[in-house]
């Protein structure tokens, strides 16, 4: 069945969410966006991509201050003054605009609050990928080359950063089942089997 949906994937660190999302996009023959969003934001802003990579999916308090002053409104064509908004918030706002544009055609988008940004779209399917800690530690060591003695600490710190980022920009709790259409424990499945499950859900969703 032809994919007619935009699929967003939120993921715990070490759960394999990115690999699952990439394989899913290939399976469905649609575009895949993860770090690619940083490149698109850098191209649009003229800022070096390495600057955005360093602060990706991290929140600051400056955006709330800017919003309280009426310096930015979501859905508008821009925000002013740009130079008074932190680089973290500027990246979020750029990605916010880019995600909305990308959603004009079927694709898979990983992270960056995409599920929240696109929540009003009837064709958006939001997925949350999680896994047991033992599985995540092993994957962090084997796939991400994280030292074994530091793996659990890195996992917890990264998840906390993602949770804070999500809560800051959406005012919702990251990982809560009610915020997603489907939550999947990747520790119990291979990447291919996980993609099978999601693909079947996508097909059922579109019927």
Secondary structure as the mmCIF struct_conf table of DSSP 4:
data_model
#
loop_
_struct_conf.conf_type_id
_struct_conf.id
_struct_conf.beg_label_comp_id
_struct_conf.beg_label_asym_id
_struct_conf.beg_label_seq_id
_struct_conf.end_label_comp_id
_struct_conf.end_label_asym_id
_struct_conf.end_label_seq_id
STRN STRN1 UNK A 6 UNK A 11
TURN_TY1_P TURN_TY1_P1 UNK A 13 UNK A 14
BEND BEND1 UNK A 15 UNK A 15
HELX_RH_AL_P HELX_RH_AL_P1 UNK A 17 UNK A 28
TURN_TY1_P TURN_TY1_P2 UNK A 29 UNK A 29
STRN STRN2 UNK A 31 UNK A 33
BEND BEND2 UNK A 34 UNK A 34
TURN_TY1_P TURN_TY1_P3 UNK A 35 UNK A 35
HELX_RH_AL_P HELX_RH_AL_P2 UNK A 36 UNK A 45
TURN_TY1_P TURN_TY1_P4 UNK A 46 UNK A 46
HELX_RH_AL_P HELX_RH_AL_P3 UNK A 49 UNK A 55
TURN_TY1_P TURN_TY1_P5 UNK A 56 UNK A 57
BEND BEND3 UNK A 61 UNK A 61
HELX_RH_AL_P HELX_RH_AL_P4 UNK A 62 UNK A 68
TURN_TY1_P TURN_TY1_P6 UNK A 69 UNK A 70
STRN STRN3 UNK A 72 UNK A 72
TURN_TY1_P TURN_TY1_P7 UNK A 74 UNK A 75
BEND BEND4 UNK A 76 UNK A 77
STRN STRN4 UNK A 79 UNK A 79
BEND BEND5 UNK A 80 UNK A 80
HELX_RH_3T_P HELX_RH_3T_P1 UNK A 82 UNK A 84
BEND BEND6 UNK A 85 UNK A 85
HELX_RH_AL_P HELX_RH_AL_P5 UNK A 87 UNK A 102
TURN_TY1_P TURN_TY1_P8 UNK A 103 UNK A 104
BEND BEND7 UNK A 105 UNK A 105
STRN STRN5 UNK A 107 UNK A 110
BEND BEND8 UNK A 111 UNK A 111
TURN_TY1_P TURN_TY1_P9 UNK A 112 UNK A 113
HELX_RH_AL_P HELX_RH_AL_P6 UNK A 114 UNK A 117
TURN_TY1_P TURN_TY1_P10 UNK A 118 UNK A 120
TURN_TY1_P TURN_TY1_P11 UNK A 122 UNK A 123
STRN STRN6 UNK A 124 UNK A 130
HELX_RH_AL_P HELX_RH_AL_P7 UNK A 133 UNK A 142
TURN_TY1_P TURN_TY1_P12 UNK A 143 UNK A 144
HELX_RH_AL_P HELX_RH_AL_P8 UNK A 148 UNK A 170
BEND BEND9 UNK A 171 UNK A 172
TURN_TY1_P TURN_TY1_P13 UNK A 174 UNK A 175
HELX_RH_3T_P HELX_RH_3T_P2 UNK A 177 UNK A 179
BEND BEND10 UNK A 181 UNK A 181
STRN STRN7 UNK A 182 UNK A 185
HELX_RH_3T_P HELX_RH_3T_P3 UNK A 186 UNK A 188
BEND BEND11 UNK A 189 UNK A 189
HELX_RH_AL_P HELX_RH_AL_P9 UNK A 191 UNK A 206
#
